[in-house]
Amino acid sequence: MAQYSADAIFDHPKLAAIYDALDPDRGDLGLYLDVVKQKQAHKILDIGCGTGVFALLLADQGYEVVGVDPAAESLKVAQNKSGADLVRWVHGDATGLPPLEMDMAVMTGNVAQAIVDPKAWRDTLEGIRRALRLGGHLVFETRNPAAQAWRDWNREVSHTIANIPGVGEAENWVELVSVKLPLVTFRWTFIFVADGSVLTSDSTLRFRERFEIERDLAAHGFEVEGVRDAPDRPGREFVFIARRER
């Protein structure tokens, strides 16, 4: 079971069901797939797998995949997709995983930043280390604090209306709640036009400096092999590639 809870945007049945429709462009996953191939990994641990987009992409290409997420409703969406039987789904987080001897662990999107508590972050890195084989890799992204991504988190920039099959029009936007670095809190609002219902989901991300992440990785037995740019957000993110050394 999950030690840490998930935000409503991932764990409310109505919101989990429309998540993919509201965020259909997953061009960010290409980099991860490239690294999987470059490192010749076969057994992949997808931490914070959500609705299973990347896990299912990997499984469809013949990789052995374990998808882990604390949001039960997101996992239900994933498990109802085509090819879901090819993935081992785990309701939980990285802190309670057994020694899986995986070749690679990934945290795509906001997963790493959503682990805001320092102890939870340390426990997560230790859990990942145990789940990887010696020499296995951890790949994840995190926003560069200097880019101040939160400056665009407002209704004017983010407002959209999507027409979702079986649901109808869904209006949504994000608004900044507070900036108390290294923590930034924001709120998503969703309006379902068909029944007029309104749902909100608050989230907080931790903006870590590059040196902090490199320090934490080293403390948990990882050596940073490289830090890449994210092709979907050039100059705004760090993508870490680290190798388990002990």
C-alpha positions as CSV (number, residue, x, y, z in Angstrom):
1,M,0.0,0.0,0.0
2,A,1.0,3.6,-0.4
3,Q,2.9,5.3,2.4
4,Y,2.3,8.7,0.9
5,S,-1.1,10.1,-0.4
6,A,-1.8,11.4,-3.9
7,D,-3.4,14.7,-4.9
8,A,-7.0,14.7,-6.0
9,I,-6.1,15.3,-9.6
10,F,-4.7,11.8,-9.6
11,D,-6.9,10.0,-7.1
12,H,-10.4,11.4,-7.5
13,P,-12.4,9.0,-9.8
14,K,-13.8,11.8,-12.0
15,L,-10.4,13.5,-12.4
16,A,-8.3,10.4,-12.9
17,A,-10.7,9.3,-15.7
18,I,-10.1,12.5,-17.8
19,Y,-6.4,13.0,-17.0
20,D,-5.1,11.6,-20.3
21,A,-7.6,13.6,-22.3
22,L,-6.5,16.8,-20.7
23,D,-2.8,16.1,-21.2
24,P,-2.5,14.2,-24.5
25,D,0.9,15.4,-25.6
26,R,3.5,13.2,-23.9
27,G,6.5,14.2,-26.1
28,D,8.5,14.3,-22.9
29,L,8.6,10.5,-22.8
30,G,10.8,10.2,-25.9
31,L,13.9,11.1,-23.9
32,Y,13.2,8.4,-21.4
33,L,12.7,5.8,-24.1
34,D,16.0,6.8,-25.7
35,V,17.8,6.4,-22.4
36,V,16.2,2.9,-21.9
37,K,17.6,1.9,-25.2
38,Q,21.0,3.5,-24.8
39,K,21.5,1.7,-21.4
40,Q,20.2,-1.5,-22.8
41,A,17.8,-1.8,-19.9
42,H,15.1,-4.5,-20.0
43,K,13.5,-4.5,-16.6
44,I,12.0,-1.0,-15.9
45,L,10.5,0.4,-12.7
46,D,8.1,3.3,-13.5
47,I,7.6,5.2,-10.2
48,G,4.6,7.4,-10.2
49,C,3.3,5.7,-13.3
50,G,-0.1,7.3,-13.0
51,T,-2.5,6.2,-15.7
52,G,0.2,4.0,-17.2
53,V,1.1,5.8,-20.4
54,F,4.9,5.2,-20.3
55,A,4.6,1.8,-18.6
56,L,2.3,0.5,-21.4
57,L,4.5,2.1,-24.1
58,L,7.4,0.1,-22.7
59,A,5.5,-3.1,-22.3
60,D,4.2,-2.9,-25.8
61,Q,7.9,-2.8,-27.0
62,G,8.7,-6.0,-25.1
63,Y,10.2,-4.5,-21.9
64,E,9.4,-6.0,-18.4
65,V,7.7,-3.3,-16.5
66,V,6.6,-2.7,-12.9
67,G,4.4,0.4,-12.5
68,V,4.1,1.9,-9.0
69,D,1.7,4.7,-7.9
70,P,0.0,5.8,-4.7
71,A,-3.1,6.9,-6.5
72,A,-5.5,4.0,-6.7
73,E,-7.9,5.7,-9.1
74,S,-5.0,6.4,-11.6
75,L,-4.0,2.7,-11.4
76,K,-7.6,1.7,-12.1
77,V,-7.4,3.7,-15.3
78,A,-4.1,2.1,-16.2
79,Q,-5.3,-1.4,-15.5
80,N,-8.3,-0.9,-17.9
81,K,-6.2,0.0,-20.8
82,S,-5.2,-2.3,-23.7
83,G,-2.1,-4.3,-22.8
84,A,-2.4,-3.7,-19.1
85,D,-1.9,-7.4,-18.4
86,L,1.7,-7.1,-19.6
87,V,2.6,-4.7,-16.7
88,R,2.9,-5.6,-13.0
89,W,0.9,-2.8,-11.2
90,V,1.7,-1.9,-7.6
91,H,-0.4,0.4,-5.4
92,G,2.2,2.2,-3.3
93,D,5.4,4.1,-3.6
94,A,9.1,3.4,-3.9
95,T,9.7,3.2,-0.2
96,G,8.2,-0.2,0.3
97,L,9.5,-2.1,-2.7
98,P,11.3,-5.4,-2.4
99,P,14.7,-6.0,-4.0
100,L,13.5,-6.3,-7.6
101,E,16.8,-6.3,-9.4
102,M,15.5,-3.8,-12.0
103,D,17.8,-2.4,-14.7
104,M,16.3,1.1,-14.6
105,A,13.9,3.2,-12.5
106,V,12.2,6.3,-14.0
107,M,10.3,9.2,-12.5
108,T,8.7,11.2,-15.3
109,G,6.8,14.5,-15.2
110,N,6.4,16.0,-11.7
111,V,7.0,12.8,-9.8
112,A,10.3,13.7,-8.2
113,Q,9.2,17.2,-7.3
114,A,5.9,16.0,-5.9
115,I,7.9,14.2,-3.1
116,V,8.2,17.4,-1.1
117,D,9.0,16.1,2.4
118,P,12.8,15.7,2.9
119,K,12.5,12.4,4.7
120,A,10.1,11.0,2.1
121,W,12.6,12.1,-0.6
122,R,15.5,10.3,1.2
123,D,13.3,7.2,1.7
124,T,12.4,7.2,-1.9
125,L,16.0,7.3,-3.1
126,E,16.9,4.5,-0.7
127,G,13.9,2.5,-1.9
128,I,14.9,2.9,-5.5
129,R,18.5,1.9,-4.7
130,R,17.3,-1.3,-3.2
131,A,14.9,-2.0,-6.1
132,L,17.7,-1.6,-8.7
133,R,20.4,-4.1,-9.5
134,L,24.0,-3.0,-8.9
135,G,24.9,-0.8,-11.9
136,G,21.2,-0.1,-12.7
137,H,20.1,3.4,-13.5
138,L,17.8,6.0,-12.2
139,V,16.4,8.6,-14.6
140,F,14.2,11.5,-13.6
141,E,13.5,15.2,-14.3
142,T,13.0,18.2,-12.1
143,R,12.5,21.9,-13.0
144,N,15.4,24.3,-12.7
145,P,14.3,26.8,-10.0
146,A,16.1,29.6,-11.9
147,A,13.5,29.3,-14.7
148,Q,10.6,30.2,-12.2
149,A,8.1,28.0,-14.0
150,W,5.4,29.1,-11.6
151,R,5.2,32.5,-13.2
152,D,3.1,31.0,-15.9
153,W,0.7,29.1,-13.6
154,N,-2.3,31.3,-13.9
155,R,-5.7,31.2,-15.5
156,E,-4.8,33.5,-18.4
157,V,-2.1,31.1,-19.6
158,S,-3.5,27.8,-18.7
159,H,-7.3,28.0,-19.3
160,T,-8.6,25.3,-21.7
161,I,-11.9,23.7,-22.6
162,A,-11.7,20.1,-23.8
163,N,-14.5,18.0,-25.3
164,I,-14.0,14.6,-23.8
165,P,-15.9,11.5,-25.2
166,G,-18.4,10.3,-22.7
167,V,-17.9,13.3,-20.5
168,G,-18.6,16.4,-22.6
169,E,-16.9,19.7,-22.2
170,A,-14.5,20.0,-19.3
171,E,-13.1,23.5,-18.5
172,N,-9.9,23.6,-16.5
173,W,-7.1,26.0,-15.4
174,V,-4.3,26.4,-12.8
175,E,-3.7,29.2,-10.4
176,L,-0.8,29.9,-8.1
177,V,-1.6,29.6,-4.4
178,S,1.8,30.4,-2.8
179,V,5.5,30.6,-3.4
180,K,7.5,29.8,-0.3
181,L,10.7,28.5,-1.9
182,P,11.7,25.7,-2.2
183,L,7.9,24.9,-2.1
184,V,5.4,26.1,-4.6
185,T,1.6,25.4,-4.2
186,F,-1.0,25.6,-7.0
187,R,-4.6,24.8,-7.5
188,W,-6.3,23.1,-10.5
189,T,-10.0,23.9,-11.1
190,F,-12.2,21.7,-13.2
191,I,-15.7,22.5,-14.3
192,F,-17.8,19.7,-15.9
193,V,-20.3,21.6,-18.2
194,A,-22.8,18.7,-18.5
195,D,-23.7,18.7,-14.8
196,G,-22.1,21.9,-13.6
197,S,-19.9,20.2,-11.0
198,V,-16.7,21.9,-9.9
199,L,-13.7,20.1,-8.5
200,T,-10.4,21.4,-7.4
201,S,-7.0,19.8,-6.6
202,D,-4.2,21.4,-4.7
203,S,-0.6,20.3,-5.3
204,T,2.8,21.4,-3.9
205,L,6.2,20.9,-5.7
206,R,9.6,21.2,-4.2
207,F,12.1,23.1,-6.4
208,R,15.5,21.6,-5.6
209,E,18.8,23.1,-6.8
210,R,21.0,20.9,-9.0
211,F,23.7,20.6,-6.3
212,E,21.1,19.4,-3.7
213,I,20.0,16.6,-6.0
214,E,23.6,15.6,-6.8
215,R,24.4,15.6,-3.1
216,D,21.3,13.5,-2.2
217,L,22.0,11.0,-5.0
218,A,25.6,10.5,-3.9
219,A,24.4,10.0,-0.3
220,H,22.2,7.1,-1.4
221,G,24.8,5.3,-3.5
222,F,24.3,6.9,-6.9
223,E,26.8,8.4,-9.3
224,V,25.5,11.0,-11.6
225,E,26.5,10.0,-15.2
226,G,24.9,13.1,-16.8
227,V,22.4,15.9,-16.6
228,R,20.5,16.5,-19.8
229,D,18.1,19.1,-21.1
230,A,14.5,18.3,-21.4
231,P,13.5,18.5,-25.1
232,D,10.0,19.6,-24.3
233,R,11.2,22.4,-22.0
234,P,14.6,23.4,-23.2
235,G,16.6,25.4,-20.6
236,R,14.0,24.9,-18.0
237,E,14.6,21.4,-16.6
238,F,17.3,19.0,-15.5
239,V,17.1,15.4,-16.5
240,F,19.3,13.3,-14.2
241,I,20.8,10.0,-15.2
242,A,22.4,8.3,-12.2
243,R,24.0,4.8,-11.8
244,R,23.7,2.7,-8.6
245,E,27.2,2.2,-7.4
246,R,26.6,0.4,-4.1
